[in-house]
């Protein structure tokens, strides 16, 4: 991984723990990776790691496991990895916690129409009791991903009477019920939810899933939150809806990313844009390294990897 990233993801105490499990190769000069790769059995990767192509793997004949101290491995893993039978693990579970916490904070802000209230200050001062609140909120979750499930669990744990709707074609009614949600089709979810939060991976079938027709179904005063992938939402259609002031948007991801200068979403007072910060940041990135170290311990002990990614599951993951 990028050396600057490595210092944060794998600080000294975690490297010491690694050293008790395996023989760590010295930090290589990037121009001399071949020497280190030739002996490597485990590769701990992270942000900044080059794609593991057949050419790269040819220099790592002993490699048996890739343990990724970050989230998605889609840009990292090539067919050659699977063809070699190399085990792959991701720290996506460790990254899910910060994203879920970020999303829950945005749901609270969205329920109170915080952006619209802030833009109208001081005209809306003082806020009156008949304004919108967060109790008894209907929240629509698009995608029962690991993050979507965490968000559902936290909302269901609340004692303020949230109604949680879920759209995910891979989840049954019974499974949704066990999660704490009621499974509905996307149109019904959009019609009934005051806040819609996107947690679906970007797949051919989810690209533009929330299009103009679906966004038009959101109730007046509703909000869309996207901490998943920008292209799941039709950006132009969302900009048109937000420009009317009818709905608000809280976007940690966009399509394209970043948005070009002058894009309408950049200047709308009822749109919050953040630069892909929902995942682990700052001191939180240590969680990714800790997860990778514990996965290494499991691999060395011959135990199943908690974050294992299979070739079959990869297309459905973020």
JOJOLIN-V842987 format. One record per run of one state. SS is the DSSP state (H for helix, E for strand, L for the rest). FROM is the first residue (numbers start at 1). TO is the last residue. If there is no record, write none. Layout:
ss=(SS;SS)
from=(FROM;FROM)
to=(TO;TO)
//
This chain:
ss=(L;H;L;H;L;H;L;E;L;E;L;H;L;E;L;E;L;H;L;E;L;H;L;H;L;E;L;H;L;E;L;H;L;E;L;H;L;E;L;E;L;H;L;E;L;H;E;L;H;L;E;L;H;L;E;L;H;L;E;L;H;L)
from=(1;3;10;12;20;30;40;42;46;52;53;54;59;65;69;77;78;79;84;87;91;92;112;114;120;138;143;146;158;163;168;173;180;182;184;186;193;195;199;210;211;212;218;223;227;230;233;234;235;244;248;252;264;267;271;274;282;301;308;310;311;315)
to=(2;9;11;19;29;39;41;45;51;52;53;58;64;68;76;77;78;83;86;90;91;111;113;119;137;142;145;157;162;167;172;179;181;183;185;192;194;198;209;210;211;217;222;226;229;232;233;234;243;247;251;263;266;270;273;281;300;307;309;310;314;318)
//
